[in-house]
């Protein structure tokens, strides 16, 4: 879907792609591990599919609204800015802007890779441990 969106953006809107796409796709893969881990964790703490969908929707909306996609993180209150450090969507949005619009290389986005990788390990560890407790 990311590749499709980039192709549509380039062909229909002449969206500039300045940076290296391999950095973007590598980060998207790690980000996908974070999101899948969150989904697995939510599925281990809920009893029905409806509960899982409701909790997932709640987190999705909060993460998107607090990510800096619609409003700048700098314009948020101090407490909200601190919470965005735990939001994986924030790092994904920042990396997309840095790579596609500014042409940042891997050296410029190393911090984002490290943080999102740590999130992936922690969230998936909690999900697997919680799954093992339930089985």
N, CA, C and O atoms as a Tinker XYZ file with bonds, in Angstrom:
   540  protein
     1  N      0.825000   -1.193000    0.000000    73     2
     2  CA     0.000000    0.000000    0.000000    64     1     3
     3  C      0.866000    1.253000    0.000000    63     2     4     5
     4  O      0.517000    2.254000   -0.625000    81     3
     5  N      1.980000    1.199000    0.691000    73     3     6
     6  CA     2.870000    2.353000    0.719000    64     5     7
     7  C      3.400000    2.649000   -0.677000    63     6     8     9
     8  O      3.434000    3.803000   -1.103000    81     7
     9  N      3.811000    1.610000   -1.383000    73     7    10
    10  CA     4.319000    1.799000   -2.742000    64     9    11
    11  C      3.225000    2.337000   -3.657000    63    10    12    13
    12  O      3.473000    3.224000   -4.473000    81    11
    13  N      2.020000    1.802000   -3.520000    73    11    14
    14  CA     0.896000    2.276000   -4.331000    64    13    15
    15  C      0.614000    3.749000   -4.054000    63    14    16    17
    16  O      0.411000    4.531000   -4.983000    81    15
    17  N      0.602000    4.125000   -2.782000    73    15    18
    18  CA     0.370000    5.522000   -2.420000    64    17    19
    19  C      1.449000    6.444000   -2.960000    63    18    20    21
    20  O      1.154000    7.555000   -3.400000    81    19
    21  N      2.693000    5.995000   -2.929000    73    19    22
    22  CA     3.779000    6.808000   -3.471000    64    21    23
    23  C      3.662000    6.966000   -4.981000    63    22    24    25
    24  O      3.904000    8.049000   -5.513000    81    23
    25  N      3.294000    5.890000   -5.673000    73    23    26
    26  CA     3.125000    5.964000   -7.128000    64    25    27
    27  C      1.981000    6.904000   -7.487000    63    26    28    29
    28  O      2.120000    7.735000   -8.384000    81    27
    29  N      0.856000    6.780000   -6.797000    73    27    30
    30  CA    -0.282000    7.673000   -7.053000    64    29    31
    31  C      0.097000    9.117000   -6.752000    63    30    32    33
    32  O     -0.226000   10.017000   -7.527000    81    31
    33  N      0.771000    9.342000   -5.647000    73    31    34
    34  CA     1.194000   10.695000   -5.297000    64    33    35
    35  C      2.123000   11.300000   -6.327000    63    34    36    37
    36  O      2.028000   12.490000   -6.629000    81    35
    37  N      3.017000   10.496000   -6.869000    73    35    38
    38  CA     3.967000   10.983000   -7.874000    64    37    39
    39  C      3.285000   11.232000   -9.212000    63    38    40    41
    40  O      3.509000   12.269000   -9.836000    81    39
    41  N      2.454000   10.291000   -9.658000    73    39    42
    42  CA     1.841000   10.415000  -10.980000    64    41    43
    43  C      0.708000   11.433000  -11.028000    63    42    44    45
    44  O      0.614000   12.213000  -11.976000    81    43
    45  N     -0.143000   11.429000  -10.024000    73    43    46
    46  CA    -1.319000   12.301000  -10.069000    64    45    47
    47  C     -1.051000   13.700000   -9.522000    63    46    48    49
    48  O     -1.615000   14.678000  -10.014000    81    47
    49  N     -0.199000   13.798000   -8.513000    73    47    50
    50  CA    -0.007000   15.085000   -7.850000    64    49    51
    51  C      1.410000   15.627000   -7.999000    63    50    52    53
    52  O      1.735000   16.677000   -7.444000    81    51
    53  N      2.247000   14.924000   -8.740000    73    51    54
    54  CA     3.641000   15.312000   -8.936000    64    53    55
    55  C      4.331000   15.563000   -7.599000    63    54    56    57
    56  O      5.053000   16.544000   -7.424000    81    55
    57  N      4.089000   14.652000   -6.666000    73    55    58
    58  CA     4.657000   14.733000   -5.321000    64    57    59
    59  C      6.160000   14.503000   -5.396000    63    58    60    61
    60  O      6.600000   13.502000   -5.962000    81    59
    61  N      6.954000   15.406000   -4.837000    73    59    62
    62  CA     8.410000   15.216000   -4.929000    64    61    63
    63  C      8.895000   14.102000   -4.004000    63    62    64    65
    64  O      8.560000   14.071000   -2.820000    81    63
    65  N      9.673000   13.207000   -4.552000    73    63    66
    66  CA    10.305000   12.156000   -3.754000    64    65    67
    67  C     11.803000   12.420000   -3.816000    63    66    68    69
    68  O     12.463000   12.097000   -4.804000    81    67
    69  N     12.327000   13.006000   -2.757000    73    67    70
    70  CA    13.712000   13.464000   -2.747000    64    69    71
    71  C     14.653000   12.406000   -2.183000    63    70    72    73
    72  O     15.770000   12.243000   -2.674000    81    71
    73  N     14.210000   11.692000   -1.161000    73    71    74
    74  CA    15.098000   10.783000   -0.439000    64    73    75
    75  C     15.146000    9.378000   -0.998000    63    74    76    77
    76  O     14.579000    9.082000   -2.049000    81    75
    77  N     15.836000    8.523000   -0.270000    73    75    78
    78  CA    16.043000    7.134000   -0.633000    64    77    79
    79  C     14.846000    6.299000   -0.164000    63    78    80    81
    80  O     14.533000    6.267000    1.026000    81    79
    81  N     14.190000    5.636000   -1.095000    73    79    82
    82  CA    13.003000    4.859000   -0.750000    64    81    83
    83  C     13.330000    3.596000    0.041000    63    82    84    85
    84  O     12.473000    3.088000    0.764000    81    83
    85  N     14.544000    3.083000   -0.082000    73    83    86
    86  CA    14.892000    1.886000    0.693000    64    85    87
    87  C     14.889000    2.188000    2.193000    63    86    88    89
    88  O     14.558000    1.315000    2.995000    81    87
    89  N     15.253000    3.405000    2.577000    73    87    90
    90  CA    15.189000    3.804000    3.986000    64    89    91
    91  C     13.737000    3.817000    4.442000    63    90    92    93
    92  O     13.414000    3.334000    5.527000    81    91
    93  N     12.872000    4.368000    3.610000    73    91    94
    94  CA    11.449000    4.453000    3.946000    64    93    95
    95  C     10.825000    3.066000    4.077000    63    94    96    97
    96  O     10.101000    2.802000    5.038000    81    95
    97  N     11.097000    2.186000    3.128000    73    95    98
    98  CA    10.509000    0.849000    3.178000    64    97    99
    99  C     11.092000    0.011000    4.317000    63    98   100   101
   100  O     10.381000   -0.806000    4.903000    81    99
   101  N     12.357000    0.198000    4.635000    73    99   102
   102  CA    12.953000   -0.507000    5.778000    64   101   103
   103  C     12.274000   -0.086000    7.072000    63   102   104   105
   104  O     11.936000   -0.920000    7.912000    81   103
   105  N     12.079000    1.219000    7.222000    73   103   106
   106  CA    11.421000    1.722000    8.422000    64   105   107
   107  C      9.976000    1.246000    8.475000    63   106   108   109
   108  O      9.475000    0.899000    9.545000    81   107
   109  N      9.305000    1.229000    7.331000    73   107   110
   110  CA     7.915000    0.769000    7.290000    64   109   111
   111  C      7.813000   -0.687000    7.736000    63   110   112   113
   112  O      6.838000   -1.069000    8.382000    81   111
   113  N      8.806000   -1.497000    7.398000    73   111   114
   114  CA     8.808000   -2.890000    7.843000    64   113   115
   115  C      8.917000   -3.017000    9.351000    63   114   116   117
   116  O      8.221000   -3.828000    9.962000    81   115
   117  N      9.789000   -2.216000    9.954000    73   115   118
   118  CA     9.926000   -2.248000   11.416000    64   117   119
   119  C      8.672000   -1.687000   12.074000    63   118   120   121
   120  O      8.210000   -2.206000   13.090000    81   119
   121  N      8.126000   -0.626000   11.490000    73   119   122
   122  CA     6.883000   -0.039000   12.011000    64   121   123
   123  C      5.751000   -1.069000   11.957000    63   122   124   125
   124  O      4.920000   -1.139000   12.863000    81   123
   125  N      5.731000   -1.856000   10.896000    73   123   126
   126  CA     4.721000   -2.902000   10.768000    64   125   127
   127  C      4.842000   -3.928000   11.894000    63   126   128   129
   128  O      3.831000   -4.429000   12.384000    81   127
   129  N      6.056000   -4.240000   12.302000    73   127   130
   130  CA     6.250000   -5.149000   13.438000    64   129   131
   131  C      5.674000   -4.561000   14.722000    63   130   132   133
   132  O      5.102000   -5.286000   15.535000    81   131
   133  N      5.823000   -3.255000   14.907000    73   131   134
   134  CA     5.260000   -2.601000   16.093000    64   133   135
   135  C      3.741000   -2.713000   16.082000    63   134   136   137
   136  O      3.130000   -3.074000   17.088000    81   135
   137  N      3.141000   -2.405000   14.950000    73   135   138
   138  CA     1.677000   -2.426000   14.848000    64   137   139
   139  C      1.142000   -3.849000   14.999000    63   138   140   141
   140  O      0.120000   -4.063000   15.652000    81   139
   141  N      1.822000   -4.813000   14.403000    73   139   142
   142  CA     1.400000   -6.208000   14.555000    64   141   143
   143  C      1.535000   -6.669000   16.002000    63   142   144   145
   144  O      0.685000   -7.407000   16.500000    81   143
   145  N      2.588000   -6.242000   16.671000    73   143   146
   146  CA     2.756000   -6.570000   18.084000    64   145   147
   147  C      1.647000   -5.984000   18.932000    63   146   148   149
   148  O      1.151000   -6.632000   19.853000    81   147
   149  N      1.256000   -4.749000   18.621000    73   147   150
   150  CA     0.149000   -4.135000   19.354000    64   149   151
   151  C     -1.139000   -4.912000   19.116000    63   150   152   153
   152  O     -1.917000   -5.134000   20.044000    81   151
   153  N     -1.361000   -5.321000   17.878000    73   151   154
   154  CA    -2.552000   -6.105000   17.574000    64   153   155
   155  C     -2.559000   -7.439000   18.297000    63   154   156   157
   156  O     -3.593000   -7.866000   18.812000    81   155
   157  N     -1.409000   -8.098000   18.338000    73   155   158
   158  CA    -1.307000   -9.367000   19.059000    64   157   159
   159  C     -1.542000   -9.164000   20.549000    63   158   160   161
   160  O     -2.228000   -9.964000   21.185000    81   159
   161  N     -0.974000   -8.096000   21.110000    73   159   162
   162  CA    -1.163000   -7.828000   22.535000    64   161   163
   163  C     -2.632000   -7.550000   22.843000    63   162   164   165
   164  O     -3.171000   -8.060000   23.826000    81   163
   165  N     -3.275000   -6.744000   22.005000    73   163   166
   166  CA    -4.698000   -6.441000   22.222000    64   165   167
   167  C     -5.527000   -7.715000   22.120000    63   166   168   169
   168  O     -6.469000   -7.908000   22.887000    81   167
   169  N     -5.182000   -8.580000   21.181000    73   167   170
   170  CA    -5.959000   -9.819000   21.035000    64   169   171
   171  C     -5.763000  -10.757000   22.222000    63   170   172   173
   172  O     -6.628000  -11.590000   22.496000    81   171
   173  N     -4.646000  -10.636000   22.928000    73   171   174
   174  CA    -4.442000  -11.503000   24.093000    64   173   175
   175  C     -5.166000  -11.004000   25.331000    63   174   176   177
   176  O     -5.408000  -11.781000   26.255000    81   175
   177  N     -5.519000   -9.722000   25.371000    73   175   178
   178  CA    -6.196000   -9.197000   26.566000    64   177   179
   179  C     -7.704000   -9.088000   26.386000    63   178   180   181
   180  O     -8.419000   -8.773000   27.338000    81   179
   181  N     -8.193000   -9.343000   25.185000    73   179   182
   182  CA    -9.636000   -9.275000   24.950000    64   181   183
   183  C    -10.197000  -10.683000   24.787000    63   182   184   185
   184  O     -9.470000  -11.639000   24.519000    81   183
   185  N    -11.516000  -10.778000   24.958000    73   183   186
   186  CA   -12.168000  -12.087000   24.865000    64   185   187
   187  C    -12.927000  -12.272000   23.561000    63   186   188   189
   188  O    -13.146000  -13.404000   23.130000    81   187
   189  N    -13.331000  -11.180000   22.927000    73   187   190
   190  CA   -14.090000  -11.287000   21.684000    64   189   191
   191  C    -13.464000  -10.398000   20.617000    63   190   192   193
   192  O    -12.681000   -9.494000   20.909000    81   191
   193  N    -13.831000  -10.680000   19.386000    73   191   194
   194  CA   -13.340000   -9.874000   18.274000    64   193   195
   195  C    -13.867000   -8.442000   18.369000    63   194   196   197
   196  O    -13.161000   -7.496000   18.020000    81   195
   197  N    -15.080000   -8.284000   18.830000    73   195   198
   198  CA   -15.668000   -6.953000   18.964000    64   197   199
   199  C    -14.887000   -6.106000   19.975000    63   198   200   201
   200  O    -14.648000   -4.923000   19.735000    81   199
   201  N    -14.495000   -6.696000   21.087000    73   199   202
   202  CA   -13.683000   -5.971000   22.068000    64   201   203
   203  C    -12.336000   -5.572000   21.466000    63   202   204   205
   204  O    -11.868000   -4.451000   21.663000    81   203
   205  N    -11.727000   -6.486000   20.742000    73   203   206
   206  CA   -10.429000   -6.200000   20.130000    64   205   207
   207  C    -10.542000   -5.067000   19.112000    63   206   208   209
   208  O     -9.673000   -4.198000   19.051000    81   207
   209  N    -11.598000   -5.074000   18.322000    73   207   210
   210  CA   -11.788000   -4.018000   17.326000    64   209   211
   211  C    -12.012000   -2.668000   17.989000    63   210   212   213
   212  O    -11.485000   -1.658000   17.524000    81   211
   213  N    -12.781000   -2.635000   19.061000    73   211   214
   214  CA   -13.056000   -1.380000   19.757000    64   213   215
   215  C    -11.785000   -0.813000   20.391000    63   214   216   217
   216  O    -11.508000    0.379000   20.264000    81   215
   217  N    -11.027000   -1.646000   21.059000    73   215   218
   218  CA    -9.786000   -1.181000   21.683000    64   217   219
   219  C     -8.779000   -0.756000   20.617000    63   218   220   221
   220  O     -8.101000    0.258000   20.779000    81   219
   221  N     -8.674000   -1.517000   19.536000    73   219   222
   222  CA    -7.758000   -1.156000   18.449000    64   221   223
   223  C     -8.142000    0.174000   17.827000    63   222   224   225
   224  O     -7.277000    1.005000   17.547000    81   223
   225  N     -9.433000    0.381000   17.609000    73   223   226
   226  CA    -9.908000    1.642000   17.034000    64   225   227
   227  C     -9.573000    2.805000   17.963000    63   226   228   229
   228  O     -9.145000    3.864000   17.504000    81   227
   229  N     -9.766000    2.611000   19.260000    73   227   230
   230  CA    -9.459000    3.653000   20.234000    64   229   231
   231  C     -7.984000    4.051000   20.147000    63   230   232   233
   232  O     -7.666000    5.236000   20.058000    81   231
   233  N     -7.084000    3.064000   20.173000    73   231   234
   234  CA    -5.660000    3.365000   20.091000    64   233   235
   235  C     -5.293000    3.993000   18.755000    63   234   236   237
   236  O     -4.483000    4.918000   18.704000    81   235
   237  N     -5.881000    3.495000   17.673000    73   235   238
   238  CA    -5.582000    4.025000   16.348000    64   237   239
   239  C     -5.927000    5.506000   16.253000    63   238   240   241
   240  O     -5.125000    6.301000   15.761000    81   239
   241  N     -7.104000    5.877000   16.716000    73   239   242
   242  CA    -7.531000    7.277000   16.653000    64   241   243
   243  C     -6.623000    8.153000   17.507000    63   242   244   245
   244  O     -6.181000    9.210000   17.058000    81   243
   245  N     -6.346000    7.725000   18.721000    73   243   246
   246  CA    -5.477000    8.503000   19.608000    64   245   247
   247  C     -4.082000    8.639000   19.003000    63   246   248   249
   248  O     -3.515000    9.732000   18.998000    81   247
   249  N     -3.531000    7.554000   18.501000    73   247   250
   250  CA    -2.187000    7.605000   17.917000    64   249   251
   251  C     -2.126000    8.541000   16.721000    63   250   252   253
   252  O     -1.170000    9.306000   16.586000    81   251
   253  N     -3.130000    8.495000   15.852000    73   251   254
   254  CA    -3.116000    9.358000   14.669000    64   253   255
   255  C     -3.280000   10.823000   15.058000    63   254   256   257
   256  O     -2.575000   11.687000   14.537000    81   255
   257  N     -4.208000   11.108000   15.973000    73   255   258
   258  CA    -4.425000   12.497000   16.379000    64   257   259
   259  C     -3.219000   13.078000   17.118000    63   258   260   261
   260  O     -2.962000   14.279000   17.036000    81   259
   261  N     -2.485000   12.238000   17.833000    73   259   262
   262  CA    -1.338000   12.719000   18.610000    64   261   263
   263  C     -0.009000   12.559000   17.867000    63   262   264   265
   264  O      1.050000   12.751000   18.464000    81   263
   265  N     -0.043000   12.214000   16.589000    73   263   266
   266  CA     1.187000   11.901000   15.868000    64   265   267
   267  C      1.863000   13.099000   15.231000    63   266   268   269
   268  O      3.036000   13.020000   14.865000    81   267
   269  N      1.159000   14.195000   15.092000    73   267   270
   270  CA     1.716000   15.328000   14.375000    64   269   271
   271  C      1.301000   15.337000   12.917000    63   270   272   273
   272  O      1.793000   16.158000   12.143000    81   271
   273  N      0.411000   14.446000   12.529000    73   271   274
   274  CA    -0.066000   14.414000   11.152000    64   273   275
   275  C     -0.975000   15.597000   10.864000    63   274   276   277
   276  O     -0.828000   16.253000    9.833000    81   275
   277  N     -1.901000   15.874000   11.750000    73   275   278
   278  CA    -2.853000   16.963000   11.544000    64   277   279
   279  C     -2.449000   18.242000   12.257000    63   278   280   281
   280  O     -2.683000   19.337000   11.747000    81   279
   281  N     -1.849000   18.114000   13.428000    73   279   282
   282  CA    -1.385000   19.277000   14.195000    64   281   283
   283  C      0.069000   19.062000   14.562000    63   282   284   285
   284  O      0.488000   17.939000   14.844000    81   283
   285  N      0.813000   20.107000   14.557000    73   283   286
   286  CA     2.226000   20.023000   14.899000    64   285   287
   287  C      2.391000   19.601000   16.357000    63   286   288   289
   288  O      1.655000   20.053000   17.233000    81   287
   289  N      3.352000   18.744000   16.599000    73   287   290
   290  CA     3.631000   18.307000   17.964000    64   289   291
   291  C      4.096000   19.498000   18.804000    63   290   292   293
   292  O      3.824000   19.555000   20.003000    81   291
   293  N      4.787000   20.436000   18.186000    73   291   294
   294  CA     5.269000   21.620000   18.912000    64   293   295
   295  C      4.143000   22.495000   19.431000    63   294   296   297
   296  O      4.324000   23.216000   20.412000    81   295
   297  N      2.980000   22.445000   18.786000    73   295   298
   298  CA     1.854000   23.273000   19.230000    64   297   299
   299  C      0.988000   22.569000   20.276000    63   298   300   301
   300  O      0.011000   23.140000   20.760000    81   299
   301  N      1.340000   21.348000   20.620000    73   299   302
   302  CA     0.595000   20.611000   21.645000    64   301   303
   303  C      1.057000   21.058000   23.030000    63   302   304   305
   304  O      2.155000   21.596000   23.176000    81   303
   305  N      0.218000   20.837000   24.051000    73   303   306
   306  CA     0.660000   21.133000   25.420000    64   305   307
   307  C      1.879000   20.283000   25.800000    63   306   308   309
   308  O      2.157000   19.258000   25.178000    81   307
   309  N      2.575000   20.722000   26.803000    73   307   310
   310  CA     3.813000   20.050000   27.230000    64   309   311
   311  C      3.585000   18.571000   27.548000    63   310   312   313
   312  O      4.391000   17.726000   27.160000    81   311
   313  N      2.490000   18.252000   28.254000    73   311   314
   314  CA     2.226000   16.862000   28.627000    64   313   315
   315  C      1.960000   16.008000   27.391000    63   314   316   317
   316  O      2.341000   14.838000   27.350000    81   315
   317  N      1.307000   16.591000   26.380000    73   315   318
   318  CA     1.016000   15.839000   25.158000    64   317   319
   319  C      2.287000   15.614000   24.344000    63   318   320   321
   320  O      2.448000   14.566000   23.719000    81   319
   321  N      3.177000   16.582000   24.351000    73   319   322
   322  CA     4.449000   16.417000   23.642000    64   321   323
   323  C      5.259000   15.271000   24.236000    63   322   324   325
   324  O      5.928000   14.537000   23.509000    81   323
   325  N      5.199000   15.121000   25.545000    73   323   326
   326  CA     5.925000   14.026000   26.192000    64   325   327
   327  C      5.302000   12.676000   25.849000    63   326   328   329
   328  O      6.011000   11.679000   25.710000    81   327
   329  N      3.975000   12.642000   25.712000    73   327   330
   330  CA     3.300000   11.390000   25.357000    64   329   331
   331  C      3.623000   10.941000   23.935000    63   330   332   333
   332  O      3.634000    9.743000   23.652000    81   331
   333  N      3.885000   11.891000   23.038000    73   331   334
   334  CA     4.169000   11.517000   21.650000    64   333   335
   335  C      5.466000   10.725000   21.516000    63   334   336   337
   336  O      5.691000   10.072000   20.497000    81   335
   337  N      6.316000   10.778000   22.534000    73   335   338
   338  CA     7.549000    9.981000   22.497000    64   337   339
   339  C      7.246000    8.486000   22.531000    63   338   340   341
   340  O      8.085000    7.679000   22.131000    81   339
   341  N      6.058000    8.107000   23.003000    73   339   342
   342  CA     5.662000    6.698000   23.075000    64   341   343
   343  C      4.721000    6.302000   21.937000    63   342   344   345
   344  O      4.170000    5.202000   21.938000    81   343
   345  N      4.541000    7.191000   20.978000    73   343   346
   346  CA     3.623000    6.968000   19.868000    64   345   347
   347  C      4.416000    6.562000   18.626000    63   346   348   349
   348  O      5.165000    7.381000   18.093000    81   347
   349  N      4.275000    5.326000   18.152000    73   347   350
   350  CA     5.041000    4.905000   16.975000    64   349   351
   351  C      4.650000    5.651000   15.704000    63   350   352   353
   352  O      5.472000    5.805000   14.801000    81   351
   353  N      3.416000    6.113000   15.623000    73   351   354
   354  CA     2.973000    6.834000   14.426000    64   353   355
   355  C      3.737000    8.151000   14.288000    63   354   356   357
   356  O      4.014000    8.593000   13.174000    81   355
   357  N      4.077000    8.773000   15.411000    73   355   358
   358  CA     4.843000   10.019000   15.381000    64   357   359
   359  C      6.170000    9.821000   14.655000    63   358   360   361
   360  O      6.552000   10.638000   13.817000    81   359
   361  N      6.859000    8.752000   14.971000    73   359   362
   362  CA     8.151000    8.490000   14.341000    64   361   363
   363  C      7.983000    8.175000   12.857000    63   362   364   365
   364  O      8.823000    8.558000   12.043000    81   363
   365  N      6.908000    7.484000   12.506000    73   363   366
   366  CA     6.667000    7.161000   11.101000    64   365   367
   367  C      6.370000    8.426000   10.295000    63   366   368   369
   368  O      6.896000    8.595000    9.194000    81   367
   369  N      5.539000    9.308000   10.828000    73   367   370
   370  CA     5.209000   10.561000   10.143000    64   369   371
   371  C      6.461000   11.418000    9.980000    63   370   372   373
   372  O      6.708000   11.959000    8.902000    81   371
   373  N      7.253000   11.543000   11.049000    73   371   374
   374  CA     8.487000   12.332000   10.976000    64   373   375
   375  C      9.437000   11.757000    9.935000    63   374   376   377
   376  O     10.033000   12.505000    9.160000    81   375
   377  N      9.583000   10.430000    9.909000    73   375   378
   378  CA    10.498000    9.820000    8.962000    64   377   379
   379  C     10.021000   10.012000    7.528000    63   378   380   381
   380  O     10.833000   10.270000    6.640000    81   379
   381  N      8.732000    9.891000    7.291000    73   379   382
   382  CA     8.204000   10.110000    5.942000    64   381   383
   383  C      8.529000   11.522000    5.477000    63   382   384   385
   384  O      8.974000   11.719000    4.346000    81   383
   385  N      8.311000   12.496000    6.338000    73   383   386
   386  CA     8.618000   13.885000    5.970000    64   385   387
   387  C     10.112000   14.078000    5.739000    63   386   388   389
   388  O     10.520000   14.749000    4.792000    81   387
   389  N     10.916000   13.489000    6.605000    73   387   390
   390  CA    12.366000   13.661000    6.488000    64   389   391
   391  C     12.908000   13.018000    5.215000    63   390   392   393
   392  O     13.736000   13.615000    4.527000    81   391
   393  N     12.455000   11.818000    4.899000    73   391   394
   394  CA    12.999000   11.099000    3.746000    64   393   395
   395  C     12.418000   11.631000    2.443000    63   394   396   397
   396  O     13.167000   11.934000    1.514000    81   395
   397  N     11.099000   11.749000    2.359000    73   395   398
   398  CA    10.483000   12.137000    1.092000    64   397   399
   399  C     10.663000   13.609000    0.756000    63   398   400   401
   400  O     10.917000   13.947000   -0.400000    81   399
   401  N     10.538000   14.481000    1.729000    73   399   402
   402  CA    10.567000   15.914000    1.440000    64   401   403
   403  C     11.947000   16.547000    1.619000    63   402   404   405
   404  O     12.314000   17.458000    0.877000    81   403
   405  N     12.709000   16.067000    2.600000    73   403   406
   406  CA    14.013000   16.676000    2.876000    64   405   407
   407  C     15.179000   15.885000    2.299000    63   406   408   409
   408  O     16.295000   16.397000    2.214000    81   407
   409  N     14.932000   14.650000    1.904000    73   407   410
   410  CA    16.000000   13.831000    1.341000    64   409   411
   411  C     16.973000   13.296000    2.374000    63   410   412   413
   412  O     18.141000   13.063000    2.061000    81   411
   413  N     16.514000   13.099000    3.592000    73   411   414
   414  CA    17.389000   12.613000    4.661000    64   413   415
   415  C     17.869000   11.194000    4.377000    63   414   416   417
   416  O     17.134000   10.369000    3.835000    81   415
   417  N     19.103000   10.933000    4.751000    73   415   418
   418  CA    19.671000    9.599000    4.567000    64   417   419
   419  C     19.518000    8.802000    5.863000    63   418   420   421
   420  O     18.950000    9.280000    6.845000    81   419
   421  N     20.036000    7.582000    5.837000    73   419   422
   422  CA    19.920000    6.723000    7.016000    64   421   423
   423  C     20.611000    7.337000    8.233000    63   422   424   425
   424  O     20.141000    7.172000    9.359000    81   423
   425  N     21.715000    8.040000    8.017000    73   423   426
   426  CA    22.436000    8.654000    9.136000    64   425   427
   427  C     21.579000    9.692000    9.851000    63   426   428   429
   428  O     21.718000    9.882000   11.059000    81   427
   429  N     20.698000   10.362000    9.119000    73   427   430
   430  CA    19.848000   11.392000    9.717000    64   429   431
   431  C     18.669000   10.800000   10.491000    63   430   432   433
   432  O     18.129000   11.453000   11.384000    81   431
   433  N     18.273000    9.591000   10.162000    73   431   434
   434  CA    17.080000    9.000000   10.781000    64   433   435
   435  C     17.416000    7.800000   11.667000    63   434   436   437
   436  O     16.534000    7.010000   12.005000    81   435
   437  N     18.671000    7.666000   12.038000    73   435   438
   438  CA    19.094000    6.539000   12.866000    64   437   439
   439  C     18.338000    6.502000   14.187000    63   438   440   441
   440  O     17.947000    5.431000   14.650000    81   439
   441  N     18.131000    7.667000   14.794000    73   439   442
   442  CA    17.396000    7.733000   16.070000    64   441   443
   443  C     16.005000    7.130000   15.915000    63   442   444   445
   444  O     15.545000    6.395000   16.789000    81   443
   445  N     15.335000    7.436000   14.813000    73   443   446
   446  CA    13.992000    6.908000   14.576000    64   445   447
   447  C     14.026000    5.381000   14.453000    63   446   448   449
   448  O     13.161000    4.688000   14.989000    81   447
   449  N     15.035000    4.867000   13.743000    73   447   450
   450  CA    15.167000    3.420000   13.600000    64   449   451
   451  C     15.404000    2.748000   14.951000    63   450   452   453
   452  O     14.821000    1.703000   15.240000    81   451
   453  N     16.253000    3.345000   15.769000    73   451   454
   454  CA    16.562000    2.764000   17.077000    64   453   455
   455  C     15.320000    2.754000   17.960000    63   454   456   457
   456  O     15.005000    1.739000   18.582000    81   455
   457  N     14.613000    3.882000   18.017000    73   455   458
   458  CA    13.430000    3.983000   18.881000    64   457   459
   459  C     12.345000    3.011000   18.434000    63   458   460   461
   460  O     11.767000    2.310000   19.264000    81   459
   461  N     12.062000    2.960000   17.146000    73   459   462
   462  CA    10.978000    2.097000   16.663000    64   461   463
   463  C     11.378000    0.620000   16.804000    63   462   464   465
   464  O     10.516000   -0.231000   17.024000    81   463
   465  N     12.665000    0.311000   16.680000    73   463   466
   466  CA    13.120000   -1.069000   16.882000    64   465   467
   467  C     12.960000   -1.486000   18.339000    63   466   468   469
   468  O     12.543000   -2.608000   18.627000    81   467
   469  N     13.293000   -0.583000   19.255000    73   467   470
   470  CA    13.100000   -0.870000   20.683000    64   469   471
   471  C     11.621000   -1.068000   20.980000    63   470   472   473
   472  O     11.251000   -1.971000   21.731000    81   471
   473  N     10.773000   -0.225000   20.392000    73   471   474
   474  CA     9.324000   -0.389000   20.572000    64   473   475
   475  C      8.871000   -1.750000   20.061000    63   474   476   477
   476  O      8.069000   -2.422000   20.710000    81   475
   477  N      9.380000   -2.160000   18.902000    73   475   478
   478  CA     8.987000   -3.449000   18.324000    64   477   479
   479  C      9.371000   -4.599000   19.245000    63   478   480   481
   480  O      8.576000   -5.513000   19.463000    81   479
   481  N     10.576000   -4.558000   19.781000    73   479   482
   482  CA    11.035000   -5.631000   20.672000    64   481   483
   483  C     10.197000   -5.665000   21.944000    63   482   484   485
   484  O      9.758000   -6.734000   22.368000    81   483
   485  N      9.973000   -4.506000   22.554000    73   483   486
   486  CA     9.226000   -4.452000   23.819000    64   485   487
   487  C      7.781000   -4.894000   23.628000    63   486   488   489
   488  O      7.281000   -5.725000   24.386000    81   487
   489  N      7.113000   -4.348000   22.630000    73   487   490
   490  CA     5.692000   -4.658000   22.427000    64   489   491
   491  C      5.506000   -6.125000   22.054000    63   490   492   493
   492  O      4.601000   -6.784000   22.566000    81   491
   493  N      6.352000   -6.639000   21.171000    73   491   494
   494  CA     6.214000   -8.047000   20.786000    64   493   495
   495  C      6.578000   -8.980000   21.937000    63   494   496   497
   496  O      5.993000  -10.056000   22.066000    81   495
   497  N      7.528000   -8.587000   22.767000    73   495   498
   498  CA     7.860000   -9.396000   23.944000    64   497   499
   499  C      6.673000   -9.471000   24.892000    63   498   500   501
   500  O      6.310000  -10.553000   25.354000    81   499
   501  N      6.066000   -8.316000   25.184000    73   499   502
   502  CA     4.879000   -8.313000   26.044000    64   501   503
   503  C      3.754000   -9.143000   25.434000    63   502   504   505
   504  O      3.073000   -9.883000   26.144000    81   503
   505  N      3.560000   -9.024000   24.131000    73   503   506
   506  CA     2.480000   -9.759000   23.476000    64   505   507
   507  C      2.707000  -11.265000   23.561000    63   506   508   509
   508  O      1.785000  -12.019000   23.871000    81   507
   509  N      3.929000  -11.701000   23.287000    73   507   510
   510  CA     4.225000  -13.137000   23.322000    64   509   511
   511  C      4.141000  -13.672000   24.750000    63   510   512   513
   512  O      3.588000  -14.749000   24.976000    81   511
   513  N      4.685000  -12.927000   25.715000    73   511   514
   514  CA     4.613000  -13.378000   27.109000    64   513   515
   515  C      3.168000  -13.446000   27.592000    63   514   516   517
   516  O      2.788000  -14.385000   28.290000    81   515
   517  N      2.372000  -12.462000   27.224000    73   515   518
   518  CA     0.967000  -12.467000   27.617000    64   517   519
   519  C      0.217000  -13.610000   26.933000    63   518   520   521
   520  O     -0.681000  -14.207000   27.526000    81   519
   521  N      0.582000  -13.910000   25.699000    73   519   522
   522  CA    -0.039000  -15.023000   24.984000    64   521   523
   523  C      0.302000  -16.350000   25.657000    63   522   524   525
   524  O     -0.560000  -17.217000   25.799000    81   523
   525  N      1.560000  -16.507000   26.071000    73   523   526
   526  CA     1.977000  -17.752000   26.725000    64   525   527
   527  C      1.271000  -17.948000   28.058000    63   526   528   529
   528  O      0.990000  -19.081000   28.448000    81   527
   529  N      0.982000  -16.858000   28.760000    73   527   530
   530  CA     0.278000  -16.967000   30.040000    64   529   531
   531  C     -1.153000  -17.443000   29.844000    63   530   532   533
   532  O     -1.698000  -18.141000   30.700000    81   531
   533  N     -1.763000  -17.073000   28.729000    73   531   534
   534  CA    -3.162000  -17.423000   28.492000    64   533   535
   535  C     -3.316000  -18.831000   27.955000    63   534   536   537
   536  O     -4.379000  -19.434000   28.106000    81   535
   537  N     -2.283000  -19.364000   27.336000    73   535   538
   538  CA    -2.394000  -20.691000   26.718000    64   537   539
   539  C     -2.182000  -21.783000   27.714000    63   538   540
   540  O     -2.241000  -22.961000   27.361000    81   539
